[in-house]
Amino acid sequence: MATDDQERCRCCFLKWMNLQQQELSELHQALTLQASNKNSENCLRQLAEKCIKHYQDYVNNRSQLARNDVSAFFAPAWCSNWENSLLWIAGCRPSQYIRLVYALNGIEIDAQLHEFLQGTRTGNLGELSPEQFHLIDILQSKTIRAEEKLTTQMASLQEDVADQPMVAITKGLSKIGEMNGELDRALDKHEQGMVGALEEADSLRLSTLKELMDILTSRQAVDFLTAAKKLQLCVHEWGKTRDERHGRGKLMIT
């Protein structure tokens, strides 16, 4: 049975996913209007900024909830087994945002090759300029270095669990599963470290996304956010389908 803290974490995630579906519809509508010259660049930029603001709010909510039950975010019961296998410090790798931009760039060039060769401009991710490529490449290198630093910190945190103090405490216990004040303090310290890791990883995800939005044009930013949200929703649904295929569907909290 889920605790009150776990239920709040689950509700936070479900609200976020519902918001993704709502924003995806808004983004699709904005692109349709822009294609018919009924939507300005300023409107597209405002919509992208609203999406980023919502992500900032979600990150803040996660941070607050993690202080009560941080481990729930590292192996969330509200996600499928496949989704959890893709997690990097309770979320996606920030560098995946940049990989998605590169992938979308190639797809859109292939899909619109005739127009591209004729010089017809649509302003989407298939038209990244050399300067944009340069800035994105710099951002990618910086992001990967930050990821590697956080990965090392997380590995050290995990190693600390089996370090000498924890082993000494375990040897002094009279039976398996016994808890005492010293062990509680050791586990509390470990969870504090996990909260710090989650907050740093979320901060990196958010800062990378903001920097990427600054590099892209308004149309490109909306293109990217549309694809990213659709991918996130699809991964969630695909994971649920695979869990059901393996007989785990009824165990998932959805």
Phi and psi in degrees as a GROMACS rama.xvg file:
@    title "Ramachandran Plot"
@    xaxis  label "Phi"
@    yaxis  label "Psi"
@TYPE xy
-72.4467  140.682  ALA-2
-77.5879  170.921  THR-3
-60.4826  -39.8247  ASP-4
-63.627  -43.2305  ASP-5
-64.6586  -37.9387  GLN-6
-65.6155  -39.5951  GLU-7
-64.7467  -39.8659  ARG-8
-63.7731  -43.351  CYS-9
-62.6247  -45.1958  ARG-10
-62.84  -38.6275  CYS-11
-59.5564  -44.204  CYS-12
-67.227  -45.6435  PHE-13
-64.3878  -38.4055  LEU-14
-62.6637  -39.6982  LYS-15
-64.1801  -42.6244  TRP-16
-67.8547  -38.1167  MET-17
-62.8341  -38.3506  ASN-18
-65.5484  -36.0193  LEU-19
-61.0826  -41.3122  GLN-20
-66.1743  -41.4181  GLN-21
-64.8768  -45.6384  GLN-22
-67.1614  -33.6639  GLU-23
-61.3213  -41.6016  LEU-24
-63.4202  -41.3682  SER-25
-64.3427  -40.0398  GLU-26
-67.5587  -42.6306  LEU-27
-60.1586  -44.2555  HIS-28
-63.2925  -41.0931  GLN-29
-63.4417  -40.8499  ALA-30
-67.305  -36.8916  LEU-31
-64.4581  -43.9374  THR-32
-66.9511  -37.5643  LEU-33
-66.0174  -36.6319  GLN-34
-65.7436  -28.4828  ALA-35
-99.269  17.9149  SER-36
60.723  30.0281  ASN-37
-108.884  4.59562  LYS-38
-135.528  129.624  ASN-39
-85.074  163.522  SER-40
-60.151  -35.1838  GLU-41
-64.1506  -39.4378  ASN-42
-64.8527  -40.1592  CYS-43
-64.7218  -41.4625  LEU-44
-65.5542  -39.9637  ARG-45
-63.8217  -38.3985  GLN-46
-66.5261  -42.0512  LEU-47
-62.9133  -41.8882  ALA-48
-65.5958  -34.9712  GLU-49
-64.678  -40.2482  LYS-50
-62.856  -41.5907  CYS-51
-66.2154  -38.9436  ILE-52
-61.809  -41.4648  LYS-53
-63.5928  -37.8704  HIS-54
-65.7838  -39.7041  TYR-55
-59.3005  -43.4264  GLN-56
-62.6744  -40.9226  ASP-57
-64.3325  -42.9622  TYR-58
-60.9046  -42.7208  VAL-59
-63.5584  -41.1296  ASN-60
-64.5237  -42.2292  ASN-61
-59.892  -42.6878  ARG-62
-60.6507  -43.1258  SER-63
-65.7045  -45.0652  GLN-64
-67.7762  -34.8955  LEU-65
-64.7223  -24.6237  ALA-66
-67.5801  -19.6017  ARG-67
-100.053  -29.816  ASN-68
-155.432  72.2229  ASP-69
-67.776  -34.7853  VAL-70
-62.0036  -25.3961  SER-71
-61.221  -28.5033  ALA-72
-82.9916  -17.2041  PHE-73
-88.6703  -19.9527  PHE-74
-145.099  64.8298  ALA-75
-63.6028  127.425  PRO-76
-70.9217  -16.8945  ALA-77
-85.2128  -3.01519  TRP-78
-109.496  161.093  CYS-79
-76.2201  164.639  SER-80
-59.696  -38.6461  ASN-81
-66.3064  -43.3822  TRP-82
-58.596  -44.9045  GLU-83
-63.6427  -31.1837  ASN-84
-69.3487  -17.2567  SER-85
-94.8811  -4.76042  LEU-86
-69.8519  143.733  LEU-87
-127.499  107.807  TRP-88
49.5701  58.4873  ILE-89
67.1474  23.85  ALA-90
-174.09  -164.259  GLY-91
-87.5228  161.126  CYS-92
-72.3727  130.817  ARG-93
-57.5073  -32.4057  PRO-94
-65.081  -16.4788  SER-95
-67.5912  -27.3364  GLN-96
-59.1653  -43.5598  TYR-97
-72.0721  -39.3443  ILE-98
-61.2898  -35.7511  ARG-99
-66.1514  -40.3309  LEU-100
-59.5754  -47.0483  VAL-101
-62.7713  -40.7821  TYR-102
-64.6984  -44.5662  ALA-103
-65.656  -36.12  LEU-104
-58.6572  -46.656  ASN-105
-67.0335  -40.1824  GLY-106
-64.2227  -43.0346  ILE-107
-72.8308  -32.7986  GLU-108
-64.7674  -43.985  ILE-109
-63.6509  -41.0203  ASP-110
-71.0145  -27.1074  ALA-111
-121.803  33.9696  GLN-112
-58.8523  -42.606  LEU-113
-60.8774  -49.63  HIS-114
-63.4427  -38.1618  GLU-115
-62.5082  -44.4663  PHE-116
-69.4462  -28.2772  LEU-117
-82.9069  -5.54834  GLN-118
85.1678  10.1052  GLY-119
-73.5138  127.1  THR-120
-103.695  133.698  ARG-121
-114.493  -16.1255  THR-122
80.451  11.9604  GLY-123
-91.2214  -168.556  ASN-124
-69.7383  -8.73072  LEU-125
-78.1483  -3.00251  GLY-126
-121.918  40.3137  GLU-127
-65.0238  134.515  LEU-128
-82.0981  163.181  SER-129
-55.9666  -38.489  PRO-130
-65.1042  -40.2934  GLU-131
-64.0043  -43.6975  GLN-132
-57.8265  -41.7124  PHE-133
-63.7595  -45.4339  HIS-134
-67.091  -38.108  LEU-135
-67.5056  -37.7142  ILE-136
-63.3448  -41.4229  ASP-137
-63.1484  -44.1134  ILE-138
-62.6707  -40.1375  LEU-139
-61.8779  -45.6178  GLN-140
-62.3617  -43.8166  SER-141
-64.082  -40.9289  LYS-142
-67.0288  -42.2777  THR-143
-64.5434  -39.1073  ILE-144
-62.4726  -41.5631  ARG-145
-66.6456  -38.1687  ALA-146
-62.3882  -44.3658  GLU-147
-62.3136  -39.0958  GLU-148
-63.4352  -45.1795  LYS-149
-68.5276  -35.7987  LEU-150
-62.0085  -42.0597  THR-151
-64.1642  -41.9877  THR-152
-63.5066  -39.5335  GLN-153
-67.9118  -38.3107  MET-154
-63.4006  -40.4484  ALA-155
-64.6086  -38.1361  SER-156
-64.2887  -41.4729  LEU-157
-68.4472  -36.8202  GLN-158
-66.208  -30.7916  GLU-159
-62.5658  -25.5616  ASP-160
-61.3917  -36.6736  VAL-161
-100.947  15.8557  ALA-162
-72.8236  173.098  ASP-163
-55.4141  -44.0394  GLN-164
-57.9576  -43.431  PRO-165
-66.5879  -40.12  MET-166
-63.8489  -42.5456  VAL-167
-61.694  -41.1161  ALA-168
-63.1032  -44.4428  ILE-169
-61.9513  -41.5336  THR-170
-63.5098  -28.2439  LYS-171
-84.7627  -5.66012  GLY-172
-80.6009  144.652  LEU-173
-83.3579  -22.3644  SER-174
-150.036  159.503  LYS-175
-65.0484  134.525  ILE-176
87.9929  -5.59133  GLY-177
-68.0788  141.875  GLU-178
-119.765  146.186  MET-179
-141.282  175.841  ASN-180
-59.9969  -39.3935  GLY-181
-64.8895  -42.5216  GLU-182
-67.8291  -41.0001  LEU-183
-58.2229  -42.9334  ASP-184
-64.995  -38.7184  ARG-185
-64.9516  -42.0676  ALA-186
-70.3878  -37.0754  LEU-187
-61.3173  -40.8136  ASP-188
-64.074  -40.5414  LYS-189
-63.6045  -42.8531  HIS-190
-65.9815  -34.332  GLU-191
-61.9881  -39.0232  GLN-192
-65.3915  -37.0913  GLY-193
-66.8703  -39.0274  MET-194
-61.3954  -44.1  VAL-195
-60.7598  -40.9422  GLY-196
-65.147  -43.1676  ALA-197
-62.1992  -44.3581  LEU-198
-65.1992  -39.961  GLU-199
-67.1543  -39.8083  GLU-200
-66.6984  -42.5883  ALA-201
-63.9994  -39.1444  ASP-202
-61.7361  -40.8129  SER-203
-67.6077  -40.98  LEU-204
-59.6847  -45.8193  ARG-205
-67.8605  -45.6578  LEU-206
-65.5137  -37.6456  SER-207
-64.0873  -42.919  THR-208
-63.951  -42.3379  LEU-209
-63.9386  -43.1869  LYS-210
-64.7628  -37.2912  GLU-211
-65.1343  -41.1439  LEU-212
-61.9741  -35.0513  MET-213
-68.4748  -29.1658  ASP-214
-78.3529  -37.1756  ILE-215
-80.5788  153.417  LEU-216
-71.9603  170.367  THR-217
-59.3959  -44.4141  SER-218
-65.1525  -43.8578  ARG-219
-64.6725  -38.9409  GLN-220
-61.9323  -42.9757  ALA-221
-68.5853  -39.1902  VAL-222
-56.7749  -47.9216  ASP-223
-63.5915  -48.8707  PHE-224
-61.8646  -36.6908  LEU-225
-61.1698  -48.07  THR-226
-66.5327  -40.8943  ALA-227
-64.6757  -43.0319  ALA-228
-69.4149  -40.0874  LYS-229
-62.8716  -41.1201  LYS-230
-63.3926  -44.075  LEU-231
-61.9671  -43.9384  GLN-232
-65.9332  -39.9033  LEU-233
-65.667  -43.5658  CYS-234
-59.4515  -41.2442  VAL-235
-62.3419  -45.0743  HIS-236
-70.8236  -40.1985  GLU-237
-61.1554  -41.4709  TRP-238
-63.3561  -41.1073  GLY-239
-62.7103  -41.137  LYS-240
-62.9763  -42.4825  THR-241
-68.0425  -37.3139  ARG-242
-63.6999  -41.1307  ASP-243
-64.6528  -37.0148  GLU-244
-62.7953  -31.7958  ARG-245
-97.3285  13.761  HIS-246
77.1813  20.0734  GLY-247
-107.57  3.10872  ARG-248
-59.9662  -39.3743  GLY-249
-73.5587  -16.9634  LYS-250
-85.8292  -18.3424  LEU-251
-73.4409  142.332  MET-252
-92.9094  112.918  ILE-253
